[in-house]
Amino acid sequence: MPWGNPGEHHDFEPQRHDDGCIEVIGFTMTSLAALQVGGHGERLCQCRQVVLTTSKAIPMQVDGEPCKLAPSCIHISLRNQANMVQKTKRRNSMPLLNE
């Protein structure tokens, strides 16, 4: 959980994937490394859209891909949301023969 324990943050609503909010989380180089062993970043805000402005080149990740971003202004907002289908889990350990 890169944003930490939900009980620690009384200023924020619990995070949900379907609420239309963007979770903005800040990391230092130390907290980013600690993420691999259970650490977390600093929760900055929950919003519908956000503008990030950088004054120098910074390392970042976009959709899991690392890159170095030149000084820039980034506008982020939700555009569309797709419904997902999930297969129901079986409660028994025996496979069904007619599947």
QUIMO-V450907 format. One record per residue. N is the residue number from 0. RES is the residue in one letter. PHI is phi in whole degrees, -180 to 180 (NA if undefined). PSI is psi as a letter, one per 40 degrees, with the letter a starting at -180 (999 if undefined). BURIAL is + if it has 9 or more other ideal C-beta (glycine too) atoms within 8 Angstrom, else -. Layout:
# QUIMO-V450907
n: <N	N>
res: <RES	RES>
phi: <PHI	PHI>
psi: <PSI	PSI>
burial: <BURIAL	BURIAL>
This chain:
# QUIMO-V450907
n: <0	1	2	3	4	5	6	7	8	9	10	11	12	13	14	15	16	17	18	19	20	21	22	23	24	25	26	27	28	29	30	31	32	33	34	35	36	37	38	39	40	41	42	43	44	45	46	47	48	49	50	51	52	53	54	55	56	57	58	59	60	61	62	63	64	65	66	67	68	69	70	71	72	73	74	75	76	77	78	79	80	81	82	83	84	85	86	87	88	89	90	91	92	93	94	95	96	97	98>
res: <M	P	W	G	N	P	G	E	H	H	D	F	E	P	Q	R	H	D	D	G	C	I	E	V	I	G	F	T	M	T	S	L	A	A	L	Q	V	G	G	H	G	E	R	L	C	Q	C	R	Q	V	V	L	T	T	S	K	A	I	P	M	Q	V	D	G	E	P	C	K	L	A	P	S	C	I	H	I	S	L	R	N	Q	A	N	M	V	Q	K	T	K	R	R	N	S	M	P	L	L	N	E>
phi: <NA	-65	-98	89	-75	-58	-70	-76	-114	-83	-84	-117	-75	-60	-73	-140	-78	-114	-91	80	-99	-102	-91	-102	-125	-102	-128	-95	-63	-69	-69	-68	-68	-69	-59	-69	-117	100	-75	-152	-87	-100	-72	-97	-167	-119	-154	-88	-150	-144	-119	-104	-119	-111	-104	-144	-66	-134	-77	-153	-126	-125	54	85	-100	-75	-160	-112	-100	-70	-52	-163	-123	-114	-104	-122	-152	-79	-107	-135	-138	-103	-77	-115	-112	-122	-73	-72	-85	-79	-92	-109	-93	-86	-70	-84	-76	-93	-92>
psi: <g	e	e	a	h	d	e	d	g	e	e	i	i	h	h	i	e	e	e	e	i	h	h	h	h	i	i	i	d	d	d	d	d	e	d	d	f	e	i	i	a	h	h	d	i	h	i	d	i	i	h	h	h	i	e	i	h	i	i	i	h	h	f	e	h	i	i	h	h	i	h	i	h	h	h	h	i	h	d	i	h	i	i	i	h	h	h	i	i	i	e	i	e	h	i	h	d	e	999>
burial: <-	-	+	+	-	+	-	-	+	-	-	+	-	-	+	-	-	-	-	-	+	+	-	+	+	-	+	-	-	-	+	+	-	+	+	-	-	-	-	+	+	-	+	-	-	+	-	-	+	+	-	-	-	+	-	-	-	-	-	-	-	-	-	-	-	-	-	-	+	-	-	-	-	+	-	-	-	-	-	-	-	-	-	-	-	-	-	-	-	-	-	-	-	-	-	-	-	-	->
